Amino acid sequence: MAPESAPYPIIRPMTEADVPRLVEIRPGFVSPTVLDVEKMGSGIEAGWRLVERPLPQPYDKGSRYDFDELEQGQILKRLRRGDGLHLVAEHGGRLVGILDAVPEEWNNTAWVWNIMLDVDARGQGLGRALFRRAVEWARRLGYRALVFETQTNNVPACKFYARMGCELGGIRDSYYTNHDIERREVAIFWVYKLV
């Protein structure tokens, strides 16, 4: 008789052998709203405001968050540094989540590159569990904050960070291209203060 799979995902340290398996995770999302960035003023008096607006059609990221060879190479490089927190969640023999964080010693923070879940693993507390692991790790090492980056079209992730106690820490309206505001995909940074 085959052993039954665990009822919940198992969170464990990532290994180098896990990196090519990250393609098992389907981290896409669908959002019926977007956070539009309204820029006001200019020069040193410029300011930005986020306004949640409904979309005529939900934004579907689909498979455009993929763990391609370039991304796998970057994750492997961070894993080999040996100073970060790299975890995977596994359920039924398949990877369903990742946490990938590294120290930023110059400003005493930890940068969270990836906290992603498979679409079928959401709503079960796994994201909160990975977030708490990151907080415990960073607090134990004495970092002052965790920093996360997401996009204005990923409203579900923005709401998750806000629920977890993060504060909006900044906006970069040309992080990806020179026309991020027009594309409605602006980088926003969330900060979870530890001290």
C-alpha positions as CSV (number, residue, x, y, z in Angstrom):
1,M,0.0,0.0,0.0
2,A,1.4,3.4,-1.0
3,P,1.8,5.9,1.9
4,E,-0.8,8.7,2.0
5,S,0.5,12.2,1.2
6,A,0.5,14.7,4.0
7,P,-2.7,16.6,4.3
8,Y,-0.8,19.9,4.3
9,P,2.3,21.0,2.4
10,I,5.6,20.4,4.1
11,I,7.9,23.4,4.3
12,R,11.6,22.4,4.1
13,P,14.9,23.9,3.2
14,M,15.5,24.3,-0.5
15,T,18.2,22.2,-2.1
16,E,20.1,22.7,-5.4
17,A,18.1,19.7,-6.7
18,D,14.9,21.7,-6.1
19,V,15.8,24.6,-8.3
20,P,15.0,22.9,-11.7
21,R,11.8,21.6,-10.0
22,L,10.5,25.2,-9.4
23,V,8.7,25.0,-12.7
24,E,6.2,22.7,-10.9
25,I,4.9,25.8,-9.1
26,R,2.1,27.7,-11.0
27,P,2.3,31.1,-9.4
28,G,0.0,33.1,-11.8
29,F,-2.8,35.2,-10.5
30,V,-6.1,36.8,-11.6
31,S,-7.1,40.3,-10.4
32,P,-10.3,42.1,-11.1
33,T,-8.8,45.4,-10.0
34,V,-5.5,47.3,-10.5
35,L,-3.8,49.9,-8.3
36,D,-3.5,52.9,-10.7
37,V,-0.6,55.3,-9.9
38,E,-1.5,58.9,-10.1
39,K,1.5,61.1,-10.2
40,M,1.2,64.7,-9.0
41,G,3.7,67.5,-9.1
42,S,7.3,67.4,-10.4
43,G,10.8,67.7,-9.3
44,I,11.4,67.5,-5.5
45,E,7.7,68.1,-4.9
46,A,6.5,65.1,-6.9
47,G,4.1,62.6,-5.3
48,W,2.2,59.5,-6.1
49,R,-1.1,58.1,-5.0
50,L,-2.5,54.6,-5.5
51,V,-6.1,54.2,-6.4
52,E,-7.7,50.7,-6.6
53,R,-9.9,50.6,-9.7
54,P,-12.0,47.8,-11.3
55,L,-10.8,46.4,-14.7
56,P,-13.2,45.8,-17.6
57,Q,-11.7,42.3,-17.8
58,P,-9.8,40.7,-14.9
59,Y,-6.0,40.8,-15.3
60,D,-4.8,37.2,-15.7
61,K,-1.0,36.8,-15.2
62,G,-1.4,33.2,-16.3
63,S,2.0,31.5,-16.7
64,R,4.0,34.7,-17.2
65,Y,5.6,34.2,-13.8
66,D,7.8,31.3,-14.8
67,F,10.9,29.9,-13.3
68,D,12.9,29.9,-16.6
69,E,16.6,29.2,-16.8
70,L,17.6,32.7,-16.0
71,E,15.5,32.9,-12.9
72,Q,16.6,29.4,-11.8
73,G,20.2,30.6,-12.2
74,Q,19.6,33.6,-10.1
75,I,17.9,31.6,-7.4
76,L,20.7,29.0,-7.4
77,K,23.3,31.8,-7.1
78,R,21.5,33.2,-4.0
79,L,21.1,29.7,-2.6
80,R,24.8,29.0,-2.9
81,R,25.7,32.3,-1.1
82,G,24.6,30.4,2.0
83,D,23.5,33.4,4.0
84,G,19.8,33.6,3.1
85,L,16.6,31.8,3.8
86,H,15.5,29.5,1.0
87,L,12.5,27.3,1.6
88,V,10.2,25.2,-0.6
89,A,6.8,23.8,0.2
90,E,6.0,20.4,-1.1
91,H,2.7,18.6,-1.3
92,G,1.9,15.2,-2.9
93,G,5.5,15.0,-4.3
94,R,5.2,18.4,-6.1
95,L,6.6,21.8,-5.2
96,V,3.8,24.2,-4.4
97,G,5.6,27.2,-2.8
98,I,8.9,29.0,-2.5
99,L,10.5,31.5,-0.1
100,D,13.7,33.1,-1.3
101,A,15.2,35.8,0.9
102,V,18.7,37.2,1.3
103,P,20.4,39.7,3.6
104,E,21.1,43.3,2.5
105,E,23.8,44.0,5.0
106,W,24.4,47.6,3.8
107,N,21.1,48.7,5.2
108,N,20.4,45.9,7.8
109,T,17.4,44.5,5.9
110,A,16.5,41.3,4.2
111,W,15.2,41.3,0.6
112,V,12.6,38.8,-0.2
113,W,13.0,37.9,-3.8
114,N,10.3,35.3,-4.0
115,I,7.3,34.3,-1.8
116,M,5.1,32.5,-4.3
117,L,2.5,29.8,-4.1
118,D,1.0,27.5,-6.6
119,V,-2.6,28.5,-7.5
120,D,-4.0,25.4,-5.9
121,A,-2.1,25.9,-2.6
122,R,-3.6,29.3,-1.8
123,G,-6.1,30.1,0.9
124,Q,-4.8,27.4,3.3
125,G,-2.4,29.4,5.4
126,L,0.8,28.4,3.5
127,G,1.6,32.0,2.5
128,R,1.2,33.2,6.1
129,A,3.4,30.3,7.3
130,L,6.2,31.2,4.8
131,F,5.9,34.9,5.8
132,R,6.2,34.0,9.5
133,R,9.3,31.9,8.7
134,A,10.9,34.9,7.0
135,V,10.0,37.2,10.0
136,E,11.5,34.7,12.5
137,W,14.7,34.3,10.5
138,A,15.2,38.0,10.0
139,R,14.4,38.8,13.6
140,R,16.8,36.1,14.9
141,L,19.6,37.6,12.8
142,G,18.8,41.2,13.9
143,Y,17.7,42.7,10.7
144,R,15.5,45.8,11.0
145,A,13.0,45.0,8.2
146,L,12.0,42.7,5.5
147,V,11.5,44.3,2.0
148,F,9.2,42.9,-0.7
149,E,8.6,44.1,-4.3
150,T,5.4,43.5,-6.2
151,Q,3.4,45.3,-8.9
152,T,0.3,47.4,-9.0
153,N,-1.5,44.8,-11.2
154,N,-0.9,42.1,-8.5
155,V,-3.5,43.4,-6.2
156,P,-3.9,40.0,-4.4
157,A,-0.2,40.1,-3.4
158,C,-0.5,43.8,-2.3
159,K,-3.5,42.9,-0.1
160,F,-1.6,39.9,1.3
161,Y,1.3,42.1,2.4
162,A,-1.0,44.7,3.9
163,R,-2.8,42.0,5.9
164,M,0.5,40.7,7.1
165,G,1.3,44.1,8.6
166,C,3.6,45.5,5.9
167,E,3.6,49.2,5.1
168,L,3.9,50.6,1.7
169,G,7.5,51.7,1.4
170,G,7.9,53.2,-2.0
171,I,6.9,53.3,-5.7
172,R,9.2,53.2,-8.7
173,D,7.2,54.2,-11.8
174,S,10.0,53.3,-14.3
175,Y,11.4,50.1,-12.7
176,Y,10.6,47.8,-15.6
177,T,10.3,50.2,-18.6
178,N,10.1,53.9,-19.1
179,H,6.3,53.6,-19.4
180,D,5.3,51.6,-16.4
181,I,2.4,53.9,-15.4
182,E,0.8,53.7,-18.9
183,R,1.3,49.9,-18.8
184,R,-0.4,49.8,-15.3
185,E,2.5,47.7,-14.0
186,V,4.4,49.8,-11.5
187,A,6.8,48.4,-8.9
188,I,5.7,49.0,-5.4
189,F,7.8,48.1,-2.3
190,W,6.4,46.8,1.0
191,V,8.3,46.9,4.3
192,Y,7.7,44.8,7.4
193,K,9.5,46.5,10.2
194,L,11.1,44.2,12.8
195,V,12.4,46.7,15.3
